């Protein structure tokens, strides 16, 4: 398999990707929008039947599963020209994690808006909660489904970090939401780089000089993992940016490969920063291996 020259570029260059295709773009949007509606309808049906007998977090587990199944998975697996594969050596979540009896934090590299779709599709039947801009929860059907799924809202300040800096105090609120989910047994997925590779050029340039070839990991969720004794599962994804590059609204046909590592024990690390740095190195090695071996 030929690997894109942008796979290890820090930052990747839009002109080095193939031209976008209307077929992939149209099909992806139809699958995404249709999936939002379908997921929300199933959530409503489930909530007002079986949901009457479930506790809130248990209901959010099932509503989240319905959202990933009907929204993320079709985009990841049914978009023409896009092929998603999970490596045969990937970690398989045990039954207690899938059933929401024991939580993990899934941490993945971030290169594209395609990442949440690919990650959610690749992790199924494991359902995880995602962090999203608070404004997205107001989007008809998609935002409504995210809310019922128990996804985590964070408020961004449009005047900070090109619109991706958080409002003062919102990170604390986010971590409280995350604590509530994790202590209930619901798993969470994060992108610890904080933004997509190439969106902020300074961070991308720093990543190019680091042996991981990833941007620096933000430590708050690693601190939370230590406090709650929740394992962290590193996931490396290659090819999502080849489908949907930074700076483009057009999709391209490409292969996406996902590798899922064994959980990292938070008690093996003295501080949250040490934990975050170790995860960065581990994930970076996984990603670089995908660029060479697949």
N, C-alpha and C positions, 0 to 999 in steps of 0.2 A: 504494500500500500504506500502511495506517495504522500508524504507529510507536507503540509503547507509550509512555505518559508516563514510564515507569520507565527508558527507554532511556538517558537522560542524567542520571537522578536519582542523587545521591550523598549518602546511600545510597538505594537503591530501597526502596519501601514495599510490603510483602506485600499490604496491603489494596487496592492499586491494580492488582493483577493480577486477571484473571478467575478464577473459582472453578475448582479442580481437577476433572478428569474421571476417573471410574473406568475408562472405556474405555482412555484413553491410559495411565493408570497401570498397569493390568493387563497390557496388551499390551507396554509397555516392560519390565516386570519379567520377563515370560515370554520375551521376546526376549533380554534380558540373561542370565538364568539358563540358558536353553537354549543360548545362544551360548557361555557358559563351558564347558559340558559338551562341546559339539561341537568347540570349539577345542582343548580338552585332548585329546580323542580323536584328532583329526587330528595334533596335535603328537606324541603317543605313536607313532602309526603312522609318521609321517615320521622321528622320531628313531631308531627301531629298524629302519629300512630304509635310506633314503638317508642319514640322519644319521650312520651308521657311517663314511661316507667324507668327512665335512666337519669342518673345524676348529670349535672351540667357538663363536667369534663369528659364523662363517658360519652355523652351525646356529641360533644365536639370532636372526639376521636372518630366516631362513625361519620359525622358530617364532613370531617376532613378527608377521610378515606373516599367518600363519594365525590368530593371536589377533585382530588388528584386522579381518581379513576375516570371521570367523565370529562375533565378539562385538560389536565396536564398530559396524561398518558396518550390520548389521541393525537395531540400535537407532536409528541415525541416519537410515536410509533407509526402514525398514519400519514404524515406529510410526505407526499411523493418525493423521492430522491433523497430523503433523509433516513439513514439507517442507524438505529441506536443499539449498541451492544454493551453488555456488562461482561467483564472478564470472568473466565471460568474459576479463577483463583480468588475471586472476591468473597469477602466475609458475608455469611448468610445470617441475618438476624434471627436469634432464637425465638421460640414461641411467646415467651413472656414479654419480650420487647414488642413484638408485633401486636399482641393483645392489649398493650397499654398497661401492663402490670409493672414494668420496669423501663425507665427512660434512658435514652442516650442523647447526646448532642452530636449531630452530623455536621462536620465542617468541610466545605468544598471550595475549590478555587473558583474564581469569578472572571469570566472573559466575555460574557454575552448576556443579553436579555433572554436568550434561549436556555440559560442555565437552570432556572427553576423548573421549567418543563421537563428537561432532560433528567435532572436530579430526581424529581418526584416520580417520573416514569420508571427510572432505573431502580429506585428504592422499593417500589411496590412489591409485596404487600405491606411493607413498613410505611406507616403514615407519619409525617412530621409536620410540625407547625413552622411557618415561614414569617420572617420579618418583612414588612412592607410599609411604604409611605402611608400615613394616615389618610391622605386624600383619596387613595385608591379604594378604600372601603366604602366610598360613596358612589363608585361606578356601578350602574345598574347591572344586576345579575352577578357579574364577576366579583365586585366588591361585597355584595350581599352574601355571596357564597363564602368569601374569605372570612367575613364576620362570623357566620354560623360555624365555620370550620375551626374557629378559635385562633386564627393567625394573629400575629403580634404587630401592633401599630406603633410606628415611630414617627415623630414630627420633625420635619426638616426645615431649616432656615434658608430661604432662597438667596440670602445675602452672604451665606457662608459656604466656602468650598464648592463653588459653582452650583449652588443649590442643594448640595448633599451634606452640608454640615447640620448637625442636629440642634434643635431648639434646647435651650438650657433647661435641664430637669427632665427632658424626655427620655434620656438614656436610663435614668433611675426608674421611670415608669415602665419602660420596656423590660428591664430586668425583673421588676416585680411581676409583670405578666408572665415572663418566662419561668420564674420560680413557681408560680401557681400551676403552670402546665407540667413542669418537670416533677414536682412533688405529687402530682396526680397520676403520674406514670406516662404522660404524653411526651413523645420525643420532639426535638426541635432541630431544624436545619438552619445553619448560618453560613454566610460568606465572610470569613474573618478579615479578608483584605479590605472590606468596606465598600469597594466600588469595582467596576469592571477594569480589567487590564487595558490601558491605553486611554481611558477617560480622563485621567489626571496624569499628564506627561511626566511631572517630577517624580511621582511615585513609581511610574513604570520604569524610568531611568534608574532609580535606586534598585528596583527589582532585577534589572539586567546586570547589576554589579554584585548581586547576592547569589550565593551558590544554589539557592532554591529556585531562582528565576520567578519568584512570587513576590508580591508586594507585602510589606510588613503586616503582621496579623495584629488586630486590635485585641487587647487582653480581657475586656469585661466578661465575656462568656466563659473564658477559661477560668477566671476567678470564681464565677458562679459554679462551674463544674467542680472545682475544688471544694467549695463551701457545701455543696449538696452531695458530693461524692458520686457524680454522674460521669460515666465514661464518655470519651470523645472519639468519634469514628471519623477518620480522615477519608475523604473521597477526592480522587483526581478525575477530572473530565477533560478530554481532548476532542476538539472538533466543533464545539458549540459556536465558537466565533467564526468558523468557516461557514456555518449556516446563517448566522445573524451577527455580522461584525459591528463593532462600535463605530458610530457615525453613519450607519446605513439603515434604511427602513425596508430594504429589499432582501429577500431570502435567497439562499443558494443551496443546491444539492450537496450533501457531504455526509461522511460517516462520523458518528459520535461514539467514542469509547469511554467507558466508565470503569474505574477500578476502586473497589471498596476495601479498606484495610481493617485489620483486627482492631478492636477498641483500645484506646490508650487509657491507662489507669491514672487518674489525676493525683493519686497519692505518691506517684513516682517522681513528682516535681515539687521543688521547694516553694516556688512562687508562681503566680499566674503568668508573669512575663516569661519565665523559664518554660512553662508549659506551652505557651503560645509559640515561642521560638522553636521548640522541639517539634510541634505540629507543623510549623511552616517548613522545616527541613524535611520532615517525613513526607508531607504532601508534595513538596517540590521534587523529591526523588521519584515519587510515584508518577508525577506528571511527565517528567523527563523520560522515564522508562516507557510510557505510552507513546511518546514522540519517536522513540527508537525501535520499539518492538512490534508496533501495530501499524 
